[in-house]
Amino acid sequence: MAVAFAWQEYRRANKRHLLLRIIAVVLAVTALACIILPIAYDGALNKTAERKAILLTTGFNNDSLNRADTNIITADAVIKNQYPNAKLINGLNELPKNTNLHIYGYGLNEDELAQLDTLPIVFHPAKAPVGVNYVNWDGSIKAGEPLHVQGQYNNTSAQKVKLVLNGLNTGLDSVMLPPNAQTNFNLSTIPKTTGKIVFTLYADTALQGSIPVQIAPVKPLRILMLSASPDFESKFLKNWLTGNGYAVALRSAISKNKFNSEFINTDQFNLSKLSAQTLNKFDVVFGDLSVFNGLSVAENSALKQAVADNGLGLIVRADSTGKTSWLQQPFPVDRASGKEPAAGPILINGKKSAGKLNNGLAYIAYQNGTQPLIKNTQQQVLASSALYGSGKIIFTTLNNTFTWILGGNKQDYWLLWSTLITKAARKENPDESQIEVLTPAYAGEPVHLQIAQGNASPLIINGKNTPSLQNAAIPFEYRAQYRPAKPGWQTLQSNNWYAYTKQSWAVMQASAKLSATKKYAKAHQINSIVTKQIQQKMRIDVPKIYFYILLLAACTFLWAEIKSLF
């Protein structure tokens, strides 16, 4: 085009401005070509970028990462194999300094989050995993008691899932779970043997985890019931106790200093006066507050001594008497205003009852040093426990639990009274250590233990001395951290507890990490972005506006020049 147009200008008869016209023609064609073709050059661009480190954890998605991200690290060798671009670190103490930390995946557990030491983070959570994301059961039961396994299953598939509780290679209970839903489940069985048994939970054919349970042979507790007058609550409780093999002695007042005694599953003896020797024959004493307040000075003194020195347990039922007592001192009773609420479920050690109960307006005001055992749905305490020397006192405002028996609800009735009686009962061996696993135990991972023992002897776990920290407020309580070397049953003095394999309850572990990391990220948000200046080499496009101006100028000159001839 440039050559053709230049030749046309050269052939024109009037040779005025010939050189300028040829230059204008060439420039116009060149500008038109530059508009049509991409014109760019290599250059460097200064940019401000976030200084960040990306920590990959289990469950992260490759698609969630930006190709431009460079400072990618992980503390998991498996992730390093899956994502070779990530740098493997030995521990969280090697995290880069002065950077914004972004965490991808399921996140970190509570011990790992504690190592961050309040470091602000941005959490990019993975989707909730498929499987059992929560499960709970009583790890220590008596022979003949039902084992309840409760939890929640997350099913994201379009198919139903069959959840099966197995024991000794036998299916014991199962439930079908609907598709595309998070569903609560409840499986139960009554074990036929005693000792240490490990049950398993399967979703179809996929193993979810192990369920270790210690089943102790039944040793009937000895219960003394004190009654001022016949009532339905005491009558039904006596029938339930005797029907479940408890040794029960009942002392009912006939008139002043005259009593009627009844003995079931135990030998008969004189109950007219409660001495220290008599009280030491029982594990738990049950009665109304008015009955305890009506004891003679000698009986009251013997009762105090039996509880404080010998570990006797008391279950005290509140009544309408206004007389104060040493038994009620830790349990001030208050009354809610307004109408008496309708019957509703109650919470027994955090477990919601299936049946409803009318719990009235009275409740126990919480005091430091007490442990609530039963609450209503308004979180008002209906039964609470407190230490008194080496024994325990349990105080309750419930007085109509017998309505559950009348309605055929034996399960909730059993759970309520077995909870209260077991909590109050005298320990067979006061010096025996009681162990509570505060965090799920996995082989090779640290587990936090809380141990209650009556002496200051060293803690011996799996035959080795383990350092512990004594609670300054509760002298017989100790805390320890231990790392099980192998999965399976672990021993602490005469107690046993269980450590899982790292693969056990994988979905529940992931759900716990998600929850813990979300909570941490919310409390430790990044308030200021750490930035850095970077120089980035890139192809820079020449703006087309310059070529449009050049084309317009050349064409304008050619038009004006030809117009000047006329």
Backbone torsions as a table, in degrees:
resi	resn	phi	psi	omega
1	MET	NA	-42.5	-178.7
2	ALA	-63.3	-43.4	-179.6
3	VAL	-66.3	-43.3	-178.4
4	ALA	-63.5	-45.8	-179.2
5	PHE	-67.4	-38.3	178.9
6	ALA	-64.6	-38.6	178.7
7	TRP	-65.1	-38.1	178.2
8	GLN	-65.0	-38.5	178.3
9	GLU	-68.3	-36.7	-179.2
10	TYR	-68.1	-36.1	-177.7
11	ARG	-73.2	-15.2	-176.7
12	ARG	-62.9	138.9	-175.4
13	ALA	-62.6	-42.8	-180.0
14	ASN	-81.1	112.8	-175.4
15	LYS	-88.6	12.4	-178.7
16	ARG	-65.3	136.4	178.7
17	HIS	56.3	33.9	-175.4
18	LEU	-59.6	-48.0	-177.6
19	LEU	-62.7	-43.4	-179.8
20	LEU	-64.2	-39.0	-179.9
21	ARG	-65.6	-40.6	178.7
22	ILE	-64.4	-41.2	178.4
23	ILE	-63.7	-41.4	-179.4
24	ALA	-63.7	-40.5	179.5
25	VAL	-63.6	-45.5	-179.2
26	VAL	-63.5	-43.4	179.1
27	LEU	-63.6	-39.5	-179.9
28	ALA	-63.6	-45.0	179.8
29	VAL	-65.9	-40.7	178.9
30	THR	-62.3	-43.8	178.8
31	ALA	-61.7	-41.4	179.6
32	LEU	-63.9	-39.6	178.2
33	ALA	-64.6	-41.3	-180.0
34	CYS	-67.3	-29.1	176.3
35	ILE	-69.5	-39.5	-177.1
36	ILE	-75.4	-42.9	-174.7
37	LEU	-91.0	147.7	175.4
38	PRO	-72.9	123.1	179.6
39	ILE	-113.9	118.8	-178.5
40	ALA	-145.3	167.0	178.3
41	TYR	-143.2	157.1	177.8
42	ASP	-79.2	135.3	179.7
43	GLY	-157.1	178.0	179.7
44	ALA	-116.7	139.2	-177.8
45	LEU	-125.5	127.0	176.5
46	ASN	-83.0	124.9	-178.8
47	LYS	-129.4	152.3	173.6
48	THR	-100.3	119.4	-176.6
49	ALA	-123.7	153.9	177.5
50	GLU	-70.3	133.3	174.4
51	ARG	-87.5	104.7	-174.8
52	LYS	-138.3	158.0	173.1
53	ALA	-122.1	140.3	-178.5
54	ILE	-111.0	119.4	178.2
55	LEU	-101.7	117.8	179.6
56	LEU	-91.3	129.9	175.4
57	THR	-123.3	171.4	-177.6
58	THR	-54.5	136.2	177.5
59	GLY	96.6	-2.4	-178.3
60	PHE	-69.3	155.5	-179.4
61	ASN	-111.0	127.4	179.6
62	ASN	-55.7	-36.7	-176.4
63	ASP	-68.1	-17.2	-179.2
64	SER	-81.3	-9.2	-179.0
65	LEU	-91.0	147.8	176.7
66	ASN	-90.9	135.7	-178.6
67	ARG	-61.1	-25.0	-179.2
68	ALA	-79.4	-12.4	-179.8
69	ASP	-68.9	135.7	-176.3
70	THR	-119.8	-43.9	-173.7
71	ASN	-82.1	73.6	-176.1
72	ILE	-107.4	128.4	-176.5
73	ILE	-134.5	163.7	175.6
74	THR	-156.4	151.9	175.9
75	ALA	-105.1	8.9	-176.6
76	ASP	-112.8	120.6	-178.9
77	ALA	-65.7	-31.0	178.2
78	VAL	-64.6	-42.3	178.5
79	ILE	-65.7	-37.0	178.4
80	LYS	-59.7	-38.5	178.2
81	ASN	-69.4	-35.3	-179.6
82	GLN	-75.3	-32.5	-176.6
83	TYR	-130.2	84.3	-174.0
84	PRO	-60.7	-23.2	-179.1
85	ASN	-69.4	-16.2	-179.0
86	ALA	-77.9	146.1	176.8
87	LYS	-91.7	129.4	-178.5
88	LEU	-86.6	126.8	176.1
89	ILE	-114.0	155.9	-176.9
90	ASN	-81.4	-24.7	-179.1
91	GLY	-166.6	168.8	-177.3
92	LEU	-69.1	-14.0	176.0
93	ASN	-70.1	-11.7	178.8
94	GLU	-95.4	10.6	178.2
95	LEU	-62.2	141.7	180.0
96	PRO	-60.8	145.4	179.6
97	LYS	-90.8	161.1	176.0
98	ASN	53.4	42.2	176.6
99	THR	-135.0	158.8	171.5
100	ASN	-85.8	124.2	-176.4
101	LEU	-91.9	122.3	175.0
102	HIS	-110.6	127.5	-178.7
103	ILE	-111.3	127.1	179.2
104	TYR	-113.7	142.5	176.1
105	GLY	111.3	-148.7	179.9
106	TYR	-80.4	-16.6	178.1
107	GLY	95.6	-155.0	-173.1
108	LEU	-120.2	155.6	174.6
109	ASN	-81.9	177.4	-172.1
110	GLU	-65.4	-37.2	177.6
111	ASP	-63.9	-42.1	179.4
112	GLU	-68.2	-38.7	178.0
113	LEU	-64.7	-33.3	177.7
114	ALA	-64.2	-29.5	178.7
115	GLN	-70.1	-21.6	178.6
116	LEU	-68.7	-21.9	174.0
117	ASP	55.5	56.3	176.9
118	THR	63.7	19.7	177.3
119	LEU	-66.4	126.7	179.0
120	PRO	-65.3	144.8	-178.6
121	ILE	-139.9	164.4	167.3
122	VAL	-119.2	123.9	-175.5
123	PHE	-104.8	128.0	175.4
124	HIS	-112.3	86.8	-170.9
125	PRO	-71.2	146.4	172.2
126	ALA	-79.3	167.8	177.6
127	LYS	-66.8	150.1	179.0
128	ALA	-58.6	131.5	-176.5
129	PRO	-71.5	161.9	-179.4
130	VAL	-91.0	126.1	177.9
131	GLY	141.3	-163.6	179.8
132	VAL	-78.3	108.3	-178.9
133	ASN	-97.3	-3.0	174.1
134	TYR	-158.3	138.2	178.2
135	VAL	-152.4	148.8	-178.3
136	ASN	-151.4	143.8	174.9
137	TRP	-159.1	163.7	177.0
138	ASP	-86.3	114.5	-175.2
139	GLY	-78.6	-4.6	179.7
140	SER	-140.1	113.3	-178.8
141	ILE	-131.6	169.7	177.0
142	LYS	-95.8	153.1	176.8
143	ALA	-58.5	133.5	-178.4
144	GLY	92.9	-14.0	177.5
145	GLU	-84.6	147.0	178.7
146	PRO	-75.1	145.2	172.1
147	LEU	-97.2	120.8	178.9
148	HIS	-108.8	126.2	176.2
149	VAL	-114.5	112.3	-176.5
150	GLN	-119.3	148.5	179.4
151	GLY	-179.4	-161.3	-178.9
152	GLN	-138.2	137.8	179.9
153	TYR	-119.3	133.2	178.2
154	ASN	-101.8	109.2	-178.7
155	ASN	-112.3	108.4	179.9
156	THR	-97.8	-0.4	-178.7
157	SER	-86.2	170.1	178.8
158	ALA	-89.8	5.9	-178.7
159	GLN	-112.3	151.8	173.6
160	LYS	-69.1	154.5	178.9
161	VAL	-123.7	134.5	177.6
162	LYS	-99.0	118.8	179.3
163	LEU	-99.1	126.3	-172.7
164	VAL	-126.3	130.7	172.3
165	LEU	-94.6	118.5	-177.3
166	ASN	-110.3	147.7	173.9
167	GLY	-151.6	128.2	-178.8
168	LEU	54.0	45.1	177.2
169	ASN	62.2	26.2	-179.4
170	THR	-130.7	135.8	174.5
171	GLY	-72.7	122.0	-175.0
172	LEU	-102.0	-33.4	178.5
173	ASP	-160.9	153.7	-179.0
174	SER	-151.1	163.0	178.1
175	VAL	-152.1	143.2	176.5
176	MET	-93.5	130.2	-178.1
177	LEU	-108.1	137.2	-175.9
178	PRO	-71.0	159.4	178.7
179	PRO	-76.8	158.7	173.7
180	ASN	50.4	50.5	-178.2
181	ALA	-159.0	153.4	167.9
182	GLN	-97.2	117.5	-170.0
183	THR	-123.5	134.0	172.8
184	ASN	-78.6	143.5	179.1
185	PHE	-133.0	159.1	178.9
186	ASN	-144.8	111.3	177.6
187	LEU	-113.3	146.5	-177.6
188	SER	-147.9	155.7	175.0
189	THR	-159.7	158.7	174.7
190	ILE	-109.4	105.4	-178.5
191	PRO	-59.6	143.2	-177.5
192	LYS	-94.9	-9.8	-177.2
193	THR	-122.9	173.7	176.4
194	THR	-118.3	167.0	-179.7
195	GLY	108.6	-160.7	-179.5
196	LYS	-95.0	118.2	-177.7
197	ILE	-127.7	139.4	177.3
198	VAL	-112.5	108.5	174.2
199	PHE	-85.1	166.7	178.2
200	THR	-133.4	154.5	180.0
201	LEU	-122.8	124.7	-178.8
202	TYR	-117.0	143.1	168.2
203	ALA	-109.0	106.0	-167.0
204	ASP	57.1	-111.9	179.2
205	THR	-108.0	3.0	-176.9
206	ALA	-91.3	122.6	178.7
207	LEU	-70.2	127.1	178.4
208	GLN	-92.8	-42.6	180.0
209	GLY	173.3	174.0	-179.4
210	SER	-97.2	150.9	-179.0
211	ILE	-126.5	88.4	-179.5
212	PRO	-77.1	134.6	-178.6
213	VAL	-139.0	136.4	172.8
214	GLN	-104.2	120.9	-176.6
215	ILE	-110.5	112.4	-176.4
216	ALA	-93.7	143.3	175.2
217	PRO	-63.7	150.6	-175.9
218	VAL	-73.4	126.4	172.3
219	LYS	-121.2	101.4	-172.8
220	PRO	-55.7	130.1	175.8
221	LEU	-79.5	155.0	-179.9
222	ARG	-104.5	119.7	-173.6
223	ILE	-116.9	131.0	172.6
224	LEU	-108.5	121.8	178.7
225	MET	-107.6	125.5	178.8
226	LEU	-107.8	126.8	-175.2
227	SER	-133.0	134.5	176.3
228	ALA	-85.8	-30.7	179.5
229	SER	-159.5	156.1	-178.9
230	PRO	-62.6	139.0	174.6
231	ASP	-151.6	159.3	-175.0
232	PHE	-64.7	-37.4	-176.6
233	GLU	-61.9	-47.2	-179.8
234	SER	-67.9	-38.6	-178.7
235	LYS	-62.8	-49.1	-178.0
236	PHE	-69.9	-34.2	177.4
237	LEU	-65.9	-41.2	178.1
238	LYS	-61.6	-44.8	179.5
239	ASN	-62.9	-39.0	-179.9
240	TRP	-68.2	-41.0	-179.8
241	LEU	-63.3	-47.3	-178.0
242	THR	-68.6	-34.7	178.3
243	GLY	-67.9	-21.7	179.1
244	ASN	-102.5	16.0	171.1
245	GLY	87.5	6.1	178.1
246	TYR	-72.9	148.6	172.6
247	ALA	-86.6	118.9	-171.0
248	VAL	-123.3	131.3	170.1
249	ALA	-120.2	131.8	-176.2
250	LEU	-121.4	125.5	175.5
251	ARG	-115.5	115.8	-179.4
252	SER	-113.4	135.7	179.8
253	ALA	-76.0	131.2	175.6
254	ILE	-99.1	-47.4	175.0
255	SER	-153.9	-171.9	-177.1
256	LYS	-63.0	123.8	179.1
257	ASN	62.2	18.1	175.6
258	LYS	-125.6	131.9	-173.5
259	PHE	-134.9	153.3	172.3
260	ASN	-108.5	132.1	-176.8
261	SER	-113.3	144.0	178.6
262	GLU	-137.2	134.9	-176.4
263	PHE	-126.6	127.9	-179.9
264	ILE	-132.0	128.4	-179.0
265	ASN	62.9	23.5	179.1
266	THR	-154.4	161.9	178.2
267	ASP	-72.0	155.8	179.9
268	GLN	-89.3	146.5	175.1
269	PHE	-159.1	174.8	-173.6
270	ASN	-77.3	123.6	178.9
271	LEU	-114.2	13.5	-176.3
272	SER	-66.9	-32.2	177.1
273	LYS	-127.8	133.6	-179.7
274	LEU	-92.4	101.3	176.9
275	SER	-100.4	172.3	177.7
276	ALA	-62.0	-37.3	179.5
277	GLN	-65.8	-39.8	179.0
278	THR	-67.6	-45.4	-177.6
279	LEU	-65.5	-29.6	179.9
280	ASN	-70.3	-7.6	176.2
281	LYS	-83.1	-5.7	-175.6
282	PHE	-119.5	157.1	175.8
283	ASP	-98.3	-32.0	-178.0
284	VAL	-140.3	140.7	172.1
285	VAL	-117.9	129.8	-177.8
286	PHE	-119.7	139.1	176.3
287	GLY	-178.9	167.4	175.4
288	ASP	-72.9	156.5	178.1
289	LEU	-60.1	-36.4	-179.8
290	SER	-64.9	-33.4	178.4
291	VAL	-66.8	-44.9	178.9
292	PHE	-65.8	-37.5	178.1
293	ASN	-67.4	-22.7	-179.7
294	GLY	-86.7	-0.4	178.7
295	LEU	-67.5	151.9	176.7
296	SER	-69.0	167.9	-179.7
297	VAL	-60.3	-41.7	-179.1
298	ALA	-66.9	-42.3	179.7
299	GLU	-66.8	-40.0	179.1
300	ASN	-64.1	-39.7	177.8
301	SER	-65.3	-41.8	178.2
302	ALA	-64.7	-37.4	179.4
303	LEU	-65.5	-44.5	178.0
304	LYS	-58.7	-44.0	-178.2
305	GLN	-66.0	-40.0	-178.9
306	ALA	-64.4	-36.8	179.9
307	VAL	-75.4	-51.3	-173.4
308	ALA	-69.6	-40.3	-172.4
309	ASP	-98.1	-32.5	-172.6
310	ASN	-113.1	3.9	172.4
311	GLY	78.0	19.2	177.3
312	LEU	-64.3	142.3	177.5
313	GLY	-101.4	142.9	178.7
314	LEU	-120.4	137.3	169.4
315	ILE	-118.0	111.9	-174.1
316	VAL	-109.3	127.6	179.3
317	ARG	-101.2	125.5	-179.1
318	ALA	-65.1	148.4	174.4
319	ASP	-139.3	-169.4	-173.2
320	SER	-85.4	-0.1	-178.6
321	THR	-69.4	140.2	-178.7
322	GLY	-92.8	-0.6	-176.9
323	LYS	-71.3	130.8	179.1
324	THR	-79.8	157.8	-176.6
325	SER	-153.3	155.4	175.8
326	TRP	-62.1	-20.8	-180.0
327	LEU	-73.7	-29.5	-175.9
328	GLN	-98.9	-5.4	-175.2
329	GLN	-54.1	-43.2	179.0
330	PRO	-78.8	-4.3	-171.9
331	PHE	-128.1	72.3	177.4
332	PRO	-66.7	130.7	-178.2
333	VAL	-96.2	132.7	178.2
334	ASP	-123.6	166.9	179.3
335	ARG	-128.2	134.7	177.4
336	ALA	-75.2	150.5	179.1
337	SER	-84.6	162.2	176.7
338	GLY	92.3	-167.8	-178.2
339	LYS	-74.2	154.9	176.7
340	GLU	-66.2	127.9	-176.0
341	PRO	-67.4	157.9	177.0
342	ALA	-69.6	160.1	179.0
343	ALA	-60.5	141.9	-179.6
344	GLY	-154.2	172.6	178.1
345	PRO	-69.0	159.2	175.9
346	ILE	-125.8	164.2	-178.7
347	LEU	-106.3	116.5	-179.3
348	ILE	-106.7	106.7	-174.3
349	ASN	54.0	38.6	178.6
350	GLY	86.3	-9.2	-179.5
351	LYS	-95.5	128.4	-177.0
352	LYS	-77.5	129.8	179.6
353	SER	-71.1	150.1	177.3
354	ALA	-76.8	-35.2	-179.3
355	GLY	-92.8	163.9	179.2
356	LYS	-100.3	151.0	-178.2
357	LEU	-141.6	137.6	175.9
358	ASN	-85.0	106.2	-174.8
359	ASN	-98.3	4.1	174.2
360	GLY	71.5	-166.3	-177.5
361	LEU	-97.8	-17.1	-176.8
362	ALA	-78.4	141.3	175.4
363	TYR	-150.8	167.8	-176.8
364	ILE	-99.8	123.5	176.4
365	ALA	-72.4	130.2	-175.5
366	TYR	-66.8	138.1	176.6
367	GLN	-127.6	146.9	173.5
368	ASN	-60.0	140.2	-179.4
369	GLY	92.1	0.8	176.7
370	THR	-113.8	158.8	179.7
371	GLN	-123.6	109.8	176.6
372	PRO	-63.7	134.9	179.5
373	LEU	-110.8	-36.8	-177.5
374	ILE	-133.1	133.5	177.9
375	LYS	-132.4	161.3	170.0
376	ASN	-93.1	-179.8	-176.1
377	THR	-69.9	-12.8	174.6
378	GLN	-90.9	10.5	178.9
379	GLN	64.8	22.9	173.0
380	GLN	-85.5	137.0	-174.4
381	VAL	-78.7	127.1	178.9
382	LEU	-108.3	-18.5	175.9
383	ALA	-152.1	135.3	-175.9
384	SER	-142.5	158.4	-176.2
385	SER	-125.1	147.3	176.6
386	ALA	-145.8	147.8	176.3
387	LEU	-78.6	143.4	173.1
388	TYR	-138.4	94.9	-172.6
389	GLY	66.7	-128.8	178.7
390	SER	-91.7	0.3	179.7
391	GLY	-111.0	-176.5	-179.7
392	LYS	-130.8	146.9	173.6
393	ILE	-117.8	128.0	175.8
394	ILE	-115.4	128.4	-178.0
395	PHE	-117.5	134.8	-178.5
396	THR	-138.6	145.5	175.9
397	THR	-98.6	-0.5	-179.4
398	LEU	-76.9	134.3	-180.0
399	ASN	-140.6	11.8	180.0
400	ASN	-139.0	35.5	178.3
401	THR	-68.1	-15.6	179.4
402	PHE	-63.0	-20.2	179.2
403	THR	-64.6	-24.8	175.2
404	TRP	-65.8	-42.0	178.1
405	ILE	-64.9	-42.0	179.0
406	LEU	-62.3	-32.8	179.8
407	GLY	-87.3	3.1	178.9
408	GLY	81.9	11.0	-179.0
409	ASN	-92.2	75.8	-178.0
410	LYS	-74.9	-29.0	-175.4
411	GLN	-65.6	-48.7	179.8
412	ASP	-66.5	-37.5	178.6
413	TYR	-62.8	-44.1	178.6
414	TRP	-62.1	-44.6	-177.9
415	LEU	-63.1	-42.0	-177.4
416	LEU	-65.1	-53.4	-173.5
417	TRP	-76.1	-31.4	175.4
418	SER	-67.0	-33.7	176.6
419	THR	-64.7	-48.4	-178.4
420	LEU	-65.3	-44.8	-176.5
421	ILE	-68.8	-43.0	179.7
422	THR	-63.4	-38.4	179.4
423	LYS	-66.7	-36.9	-175.5
424	ALA	-84.4	-25.9	-168.0
425	ALA	-58.2	144.9	176.6
426	ARG	-63.2	136.0	177.0
427	LYS	-71.5	136.8	178.5
428	GLU	-65.7	-38.9	178.7
429	ASN	-129.6	98.3	-175.1
430	PRO	-59.7	-26.5	-178.0
431	ASP	-84.9	-7.0	-179.2
432	GLU	-69.6	135.6	-178.3
433	SER	-73.6	140.8	173.4
434	GLN	-113.0	128.0	-174.3
435	ILE	-115.6	139.6	176.1
436	GLU	-129.8	124.8	178.9
437	VAL	-88.2	110.3	-174.0
438	LEU	-77.5	-27.3	177.7
439	THR	-130.7	147.2	178.5
440	PRO	-53.9	136.6	-175.7
441	ALA	-97.8	126.1	176.2
442	TYR	-126.3	141.3	-178.7
443	ALA	-58.2	132.3	179.3
444	GLY	84.1	-5.9	-179.3
445	GLU	-113.2	148.0	179.0
446	PRO	-68.5	140.2	177.6
447	VAL	-127.3	140.1	-178.9
448	HIS	-97.9	128.4	-176.9
449	LEU	-118.7	143.8	172.2
450	GLN	-119.8	121.9	-173.6
451	ILE	-120.6	132.0	174.2
452	ALA	-110.9	121.1	178.7
453	GLN	-144.1	149.1	-173.6
454	GLY	-83.5	1.4	178.0
455	ASN	-138.8	171.1	-175.8
456	ALA	-96.3	23.9	179.7
457	SER	-66.1	151.4	-178.5
458	PRO	-65.4	152.6	178.1
459	LEU	-81.1	125.9	-179.5
460	ILE	-116.7	107.5	179.6
461	ILE	-109.8	122.8	-178.0
462	ASN	52.6	38.8	175.8
463	GLY	82.1	3.9	-177.8
464	LYS	-122.5	140.2	175.6
465	ASN	-64.7	134.1	-178.6
466	THR	-122.9	125.3	178.9
467	PRO	-63.4	146.1	-178.3
468	SER	-141.3	164.3	179.6
469	LEU	-120.6	123.0	-178.8
470	GLN	-79.6	139.9	177.2
471	ASN	-75.3	123.6	-177.0
472	ALA	-65.9	-30.8	-177.3
473	ALA	-85.3	-31.7	-179.1
474	ILE	-123.1	98.3	-169.8
475	PRO	-60.6	-28.2	-176.6
476	PHE	-89.2	5.5	-177.8
477	GLU	-107.2	133.3	-178.9
478	TYR	-128.8	152.4	174.6
479	ARG	-123.5	142.0	-179.1
480	ALA	-144.5	154.8	173.8
481	GLN	-118.0	130.8	-175.8
482	TYR	-137.6	146.7	179.7
483	ARG	-117.3	100.2	-178.9
484	PRO	-61.7	134.0	-179.8
485	ALA	-78.5	-33.3	-176.8
486	LYS	-133.3	153.3	174.9
487	PRO	-73.4	161.4	178.6
488	GLY	117.6	-167.7	-177.4
489	TRP	-72.6	134.9	176.7
490	GLN	-114.4	153.6	-177.1
491	THR	-118.6	139.5	172.2
492	LEU	-130.8	106.4	-171.3
493	GLN	50.6	-115.2	-178.9
494	SER	-100.3	7.8	-178.6
495	ASN	-101.0	161.9	178.4
496	ASN	-130.9	146.1	172.2
497	TRP	-147.2	167.4	-166.7
498	TYR	-120.3	139.4	174.2
499	ALA	-115.6	131.1	-177.4
500	TYR	-88.4	162.9	169.2
501	THR	-70.7	159.4	-179.1
502	LYS	-63.4	-26.5	-178.2
503	GLN	-83.8	-14.3	-176.8
504	SER	-71.3	139.9	179.3
505	TRP	53.0	45.7	-177.7
506	ALA	-60.9	-41.1	-179.1
507	VAL	-67.5	-39.9	178.8
508	MET	-66.2	-38.0	175.5
509	GLN	-61.4	-44.2	-179.8
510	ALA	-63.9	-41.9	179.6
511	SER	-63.9	-39.2	178.5
512	ALA	-65.6	-39.0	177.6
513	LYS	-65.3	-44.0	178.3
514	LEU	-56.7	-48.3	-177.8
515	SER	-64.4	-45.6	-177.6
516	ALA	-65.9	-41.9	-177.8
517	THR	-70.5	-38.4	175.9
518	LYS	-61.3	-42.9	179.3
519	LYS	-64.1	-42.1	179.3
520	TYR	-65.2	-45.0	-178.0
521	ALA	-62.7	-35.9	179.5
522	LYS	-67.5	-34.7	-178.5
523	ALA	-85.1	-18.2	-177.0
524	HIS	-130.7	68.1	-179.2
525	GLN	-82.4	152.1	176.5
526	ILE	-79.3	117.9	-177.9
527	ASN	-92.0	-28.3	179.4
528	SER	-132.9	138.5	-178.0
529	ILE	-87.1	124.5	175.0
530	VAL	-80.4	123.2	-175.9
531	THR	-120.0	168.6	176.5
532	LYS	-149.0	151.6	176.6
533	GLN	-89.3	128.8	178.6
534	ILE	-127.9	147.2	176.3
535	GLN	-107.0	115.9	-173.6
536	GLN	-111.4	123.6	176.4
537	LYS	-78.4	135.9	-176.9
538	MET	-162.3	164.1	173.8
539	ARG	-82.9	126.3	-177.1
540	ILE	-110.1	122.2	178.7
541	ASP	-74.2	136.5	174.3
542	VAL	-77.0	130.2	-179.3
543	PRO	-59.5	134.6	-177.9
544	LYS	-70.6	-17.6	-175.4
545	ILE	-60.5	-33.4	179.8
546	TYR	-63.9	-39.0	-178.5
547	PHE	-73.3	-33.9	174.5
548	TYR	-62.3	-42.4	-179.9
549	ILE	-64.7	-42.9	179.7
550	LEU	-63.1	-42.2	179.3
551	LEU	-63.2	-43.3	-179.9
552	LEU	-63.3	-41.1	-178.5
553	ALA	-66.1	-44.2	-179.3
554	ALA	-65.1	-43.9	-179.9
555	CYS	-66.5	-36.9	178.4
556	THR	-63.0	-43.1	179.0
557	PHE	-61.9	-46.1	-178.8
558	LEU	-62.7	-39.3	179.2
559	TRP	-66.0	-44.3	-178.6
560	ALA	-66.5	-36.8	-178.0
561	GLU	-67.5	-41.9	-179.2
562	ILE	-71.1	-31.5	179.4
563	LYS	-69.1	-27.0	-176.3
564	SER	-72.0	-13.1	179.9
565	LEU	-76.0	-19.5	-175.3
566	PHE	-105.4	NA	NA
